[in-house]
Amino acid sequence: MAGRLAKTRTWVNVYRARLIDPGLIHPAGHGLAPFTAPYMRDRAQAHEAAARVNRHQKTATRHAADGSS
């Protein structure tokens, strides 16, 4: 998961524990974290999609500002 998120394993473990403690996810093996709360997967996927669009827009704006394509 750390590689997929481009974060350190320590960072992932801290946030994974924060989701496990209140029962939002449960441990299911290396790199897996199934959601227990209804619709939590949908919310996380929507959040990631919005973040991807935001990163793309920032990159496009930066390229337009410096004249690159």
Distance bins in CASP14 RR format, pairs under 12 A and 6 or more apart:
PFRMAT RR
TARGET T0000
AUTHOR 0000-0000-0000
RMODE 2
METHOD distances of the structure
MODEL  1
1 7 0 0 0 0 1 0 0 0 0 0 0
1 8 0 0 0 0 0 1 0 0 0 0 0
1 9 0 0 0 0 1 0 0 0 0 0 0
1 11 0 0 0 0 0 1 0 0 0 0 0
1 12 1 0 1 0 0 0 0 0 0 0 0
1 13 0 0 0 0 1 0 0 0 0 0 0
1 15 0 0 0 0 1 0 0 0 0 0 0
1 16 1 0 0 1 0 0 0 0 0 0 0
1 19 0 0 0 0 0 1 0 0 0 0 0
1 25 0 0 0 0 0 1 0 0 0 0 0
1 27 0 0 0 0 0 1 0 0 0 0 0
1 28 0 0 0 0 0 1 0 0 0 0 0
1 29 0 0 0 0 0 1 0 0 0 0 0
1 30 0 0 0 0 1 0 0 0 0 0 0
1 31 1 0 1 0 0 0 0 0 0 0 0
1 32 0 0 0 0 1 0 0 0 0 0 0
1 33 1 0 0 1 0 0 0 0 0 0 0
2 8 1 0 0 1 0 0 0 0 0 0 0
2 9 1 0 1 0 0 0 0 0 0 0 0
2 10 0 0 0 0 1 0 0 0 0 0 0
2 11 1 0 0 1 0 0 0 0 0 0 0
2 12 1 0 1 0 0 0 0 0 0 0 0
2 13 0 0 0 0 1 0 0 0 0 0 0
2 14 0 0 0 0 0 1 0 0 0 0 0
2 15 0 0 0 0 0 1 0 0 0 0 0
2 16 0 0 0 0 0 1 0 0 0 0 0
2 30 0 0 0 0 0 1 0 0 0 0 0
2 31 0 0 0 0 1 0 0 0 0 0 0
3 9 0 0 0 0 1 0 0 0 0 0 0
3 11 0 0 0 0 0 1 0 0 0 0 0
3 12 0 0 0 0 1 0 0 0 0 0 0
3 31 0 0 0 0 1 0 0 0 0 0 0
4 12 0 0 0 0 1 0 0 0 0 0 0
4 31 0 0 0 0 1 0 0 0 0 0 0
4 32 0 0 0 0 0 1 0 0 0 0 0
4 33 0 0 0 0 0 1 0 0 0 0 0
4 48 0 0 0 0 0 1 0 0 0 0 0
5 11 0 0 0 0 1 0 0 0 0 0 0
5 12 1 0 0 1 0 0 0 0 0 0 0
5 13 0 0 0 0 0 1 0 0 0 0 0
5 15 0 0 0 0 1 0 0 0 0 0 0
5 16 0 0 0 0 0 1 0 0 0 0 0
5 31 0 0 0 0 0 1 0 0 0 0 0
5 33 0 0 0 0 0 1 0 0 0 0 0
5 44 0 0 0 0 0 1 0 0 0 0 0
5 48 0 0 0 0 1 0 0 0 0 0 0
5 51 0 0 0 0 0 1 0 0 0 0 0
6 12 0 0 0 0 0 1 0 0 0 0 0
6 51 0 0 0 0 0 1 0 0 0 0 0
6 55 0 0 0 0 0 1 0 0 0 0 0
7 13 0 0 0 0 1 0 0 0 0 0 0
7 14 0 0 0 0 1 0 0 0 0 0 0
7 15 0 0 0 0 1 0 0 0 0 0 0
7 16 0 0 0 0 0 1 0 0 0 0 0
8 14 0 0 0 0 1 0 0 0 0 0 0
8 15 0 0 0 0 0 1 0 0 0 0 0
9 15 0 0 0 0 0 1 0 0 0 0 0
9 16 0 0 0 0 1 0 0 0 0 0 0
9 30 0 0 0 0 0 1 0 0 0 0 0
9 31 0 0 0 0 0 1 0 0 0 0 0
10 16 0 0 0 0 0 1 0 0 0 0 0
10 17 0 0 0 0 0 1 0 0 0 0 0
11 17 0 0 0 0 0 1 0 0 0 0 0
11 18 0 0 0 0 0 1 0 0 0 0 0
12 18 0 0 0 0 0 1 0 0 0 0 0
12 19 0 0 0 0 0 1 0 0 0 0 0
12 30 0 0 0 0 0 1 0 0 0 0 0
12 31 0 0 0 0 1 0 0 0 0 0 0
12 33 0 0 0 0 1 0 0 0 0 0 0
13 19 0 0 0 0 0 1 0 0 0 0 0
13 20 0 0 0 0 0 1 0 0 0 0 0
13 27 0 0 0 0 0 1 0 0 0 0 0
13 31 0 0 0 0 0 1 0 0 0 0 0
13 33 0 0 0 0 0 1 0 0 0 0 0
14 20 0 0 0 0 0 1 0 0 0 0 0
14 21 0 0 0 0 0 1 0 0 0 0 0
15 21 0 0 0 0 0 1 0 0 0 0 0
15 24 0 0 0 0 0 1 0 0 0 0 0
15 25 0 0 0 0 0 1 0 0 0 0 0
15 33 0 0 0 0 1 0 0 0 0 0 0
15 44 0 0 0 0 0 1 0 0 0 0 0
16 23 0 0 0 0 0 1 0 0 0 0 0
16 24 0 0 0 0 0 1 0 0 0 0 0
16 25 1 0 0 1 0 0 0 0 0 0 0
16 26 0 0 0 0 0 1 0 0 0 0 0
16 27 1 0 0 1 0 0 0 0 0 0 0
16 28 0 0 0 0 0 1 0 0 0 0 0
16 29 0 0 0 0 0 1 0 0 0 0 0
16 30 0 0 0 0 0 1 0 0 0 0 0
16 31 0 0 0 0 1 0 0 0 0 0 0
16 32 0 0 0 0 0 1 0 0 0 0 0
16 33 1 0 0 1 0 0 0 0 0 0 0
16 34 0 0 0 0 0 1 0 0 0 0 0
17 23 0 0 0 0 0 1 0 0 0 0 0
17 24 0 0 0 0 0 1 0 0 0 0 0
17 25 0 0 0 0 0 1 0 0 0 0 0
17 27 0 0 0 0 1 0 0 0 0 0 0
17 33 0 0 0 0 0 1 0 0 0 0 0
18 24 0 0 0 0 1 0 0 0 0 0 0
18 25 0 0 0 0 1 0 0 0 0 0 0
18 33 0 0 0 0 0 1 0 0 0 0 0
19 25 1 0 1 0 0 0 0 0 0 0 0
19 26 0 0 0 0 1 0 0 0 0 0 0
19 27 0 0 0 0 0 1 0 0 0 0 0
19 33 1 0 0 1 0 0 0 0 0 0 0
19 34 0 0 0 0 0 1 0 0 0 0 0
19 35 0 0 0 0 1 0 0 0 0 0 0
19 36 0 0 0 0 1 0 0 0 0 0 0
19 37 0 0 0 0 1 0 0 0 0 0 0
19 40 0 0 0 0 1 0 0 0 0 0 0
19 44 0 0 0 0 0 1 0 0 0 0 0
20 26 1 0 0 1 0 0 0 0 0 0 0
20 27 1 0 0 1 0 0 0 0 0 0 0
20 28 0 0 0 0 0 1 0 0 0 0 0
20 29 0 0 0 0 0 1 0 0 0 0 0
20 33 0 0 0 0 1 0 0 0 0 0 0
20 34 0 0 0 0 0 1 0 0 0 0 0
20 35 0 0 0 0 0 1 0 0 0 0 0
20 36 0 0 0 0 1 0 0 0 0 0 0
21 27 0 0 0 0 0 1 0 0 0 0 0
21 36 0 0 0 0 0 1 0 0 0 0 0
22 36 0 0 0 0 1 0 0 0 0 0 0
22 37 0 0 0 0 1 0 0 0 0 0 0
22 40 0 0 0 0 0 1 0 0 0 0 0
23 33 0 0 0 0 0 1 0 0 0 0 0
23 34 0 0 0 0 0 1 0 0 0 0 0
23 35 0 0 0 0 1 0 0 0 0 0 0
23 36 1 0 1 0 0 0 0 0 0 0 0
23 37 1 0 0 1 0 0 0 0 0 0 0
23 40 0 0 0 0 0 1 0 0 0 0 0
24 33 0 0 0 0 1 0 0 0 0 0 0
24 34 0 0 0 0 0 1 0 0 0 0 0
24 35 1 0 0 1 0 0 0 0 0 0 0
24 36 1 0 0 1 0 0 0 0 0 0 0
24 37 1 0 1 0 0 0 0 0 0 0 0
24 38 0 0 0 0 0 1 0 0 0 0 0
24 39 0 0 0 0 0 1 0 0 0 0 0
24 40 1 0 0 1 0 0 0 0 0 0 0
24 41 0 0 0 0 0 1 0 0 0 0 0
24 43 0 0 0 0 0 1 0 0 0 0 0
24 44 0 0 0 0 1 0 0 0 0 0 0
25 31 0 0 0 0 0 1 0 0 0 0 0
25 32 0 0 0 0 1 0 0 0 0 0 0
25 33 1 0 1 0 0 0 0 0 0 0 0
25 34 1 0 0 1 0 0 0 0 0 0 0
25 35 1 0 1 0 0 0 0 0 0 0 0
25 36 1 0 0 1 0 0 0 0 0 0 0
25 37 0 0 0 0 1 0 0 0 0 0 0
25 40 1 0 0 1 0 0 0 0 0 0 0
25 41 0 0 0 0 1 0 0 0 0 0 0
25 44 0 0 0 0 1 0 0 0 0 0 0
26 32 0 0 0 0 1 0 0 0 0 0 0
26 33 1 0 0 1 0 0 0 0 0 0 0
26 34 1 0 0 1 0 0 0 0 0 0 0
26 35 0 0 0 0 1 0 0 0 0 0 0
26 36 1 0 1 0 0 0 0 0 0 0 0
26 37 0 0 0 0 0 1 0 0 0 0 0
26 40 0 0 0 0 0 1 0 0 0 0 0
27 33 1 0 0 1 0 0 0 0 0 0 0
27 34 0 0 0 0 1 0 0 0 0 0 0
27 36 0 0 0 0 0 1 0 0 0 0 0
28 34 1 0 1 0 0 0 0 0 0 0 0
28 35 0 0 0 0 0 1 0 0 0 0 0
28 36 0 0 0 0 0 1 0 0 0 0 0
33 40 0 0 0 0 0 1 0 0 0 0 0
33 41 0 0 0 0 0 1 0 0 0 0 0
33 44 0 0 0 0 1 0 0 0 0 0 0
34 40 0 0 0 0 1 0 0 0 0 0 0
34 41 0 0 0 0 1 0 0 0 0 0 0
34 44 0 0 0 0 0 1 0 0 0 0 0
35 41 1 0 1 0 0 0 0 0 0 0 0
35 42 0 0 0 0 1 0 0 0 0 0 0
35 43 0 0 0 0 1 0 0 0 0 0 0
35 44 1 0 0 1 0 0 0 0 0 0 0
35 45 0 0 0 0 0 1 0 0 0 0 0
37 43 0 0 0 0 1 0 0 0 0 0 0
37 44 0 0 0 0 0 1 0 0 0 0 0
39 45 0 0 0 0 0 1 0 0 0 0 0
39 46 0 0 0 0 1 0 0 0 0 0 0
40 46 0 0 0 0 0 1 0 0 0 0 0
40 47 0 0 0 0 0 1 0 0 0 0 0
41 47 0 0 0 0 0 1 0 0 0 0 0
41 48 0 0 0 0 0 1 0 0 0 0 0
42 48 0 0 0 0 0 1 0 0 0 0 0
42 49 0 0 0 0 0 1 0 0 0 0 0
43 49 0 0 0 0 0 1 0 0 0 0 0
43 50 0 0 0 0 0 1 0 0 0 0 0
44 50 0 0 0 0 0 1 0 0 0 0 0
44 51 0 0 0 0 0 1 0 0 0 0 0
45 51 0 0 0 0 0 1 0 0 0 0 0
45 52 0 0 0 0 0 1 0 0 0 0 0
46 52 0 0 0 0 0 1 0 0 0 0 0
46 53 0 0 0 0 0 1 0 0 0 0 0
47 53 0 0 0 0 0 1 0 0 0 0 0
47 54 0 0 0 0 0 1 0 0 0 0 0
48 54 0 0 0 0 0 1 0 0 0 0 0
48 55 0 0 0 0 0 1 0 0 0 0 0
49 55 0 0 0 0 0 1 0 0 0 0 0
49 56 0 0 0 0 0 1 0 0 0 0 0
50 56 0 0 0 0 0 1 0 0 0 0 0
50 57 0 0 0 0 0 1 0 0 0 0 0
51 57 0 0 0 0 0 1 0 0 0 0 0
51 58 0 0 0 0 0 1 0 0 0 0 0
52 58 0 0 0 0 0 1 0 0 0 0 0
52 59 0 0 0 0 0 1 0 0 0 0 0
53 59 0 0 0 0 0 1 0 0 0 0 0
53 60 0 0 0 0 0 1 0 0 0 0 0
54 60 0 0 0 0 0 1 0 0 0 0 0
54 61 0 0 0 0 0 1 0 0 0 0 0
55 61 0 0 0 0 0 1 0 0 0 0 0
55 62 0 0 0 0 0 1 0 0 0 0 0
56 62 0 0 0 0 0 1 0 0 0 0 0
56 63 0 0 0 0 0 1 0 0 0 0 0
57 63 0 0 0 0 0 1 0 0 0 0 0
57 64 0 0 0 0 0 1 0 0 0 0 0
58 64 0 0 0 0 0 1 0 0 0 0 0
58 65 0 0 0 0 0 1 0 0 0 0 0
59 65 0 0 0 0 0 1 0 0 0 0 0
59 66 0 0 0 0 0 1 0 0 0 0 0
59 68 0 0 0 0 0 1 0 0 0 0 0
59 69 0 0 0 0 0 1 0 0 0 0 0
60 66 0 0 0 0 0 1 0 0 0 0 0
60 67 0 0 0 0 0 1 0 0 0 0 0
60 68 0 0 0 0 0 1 0 0 0 0 0
60 69 0 0 0 0 1 0 0 0 0 0 0
61 67 0 0 0 0 0 1 0 0 0 0 0
61 68 0 0 0 0 0 1 0 0 0 0 0
62 68 0 0 0 0 1 0 0 0 0 0 0
62 69 0 0 0 0 0 1 0 0 0 0 0
63 69 1 0 0 1 0 0 0 0 0 0 0
END
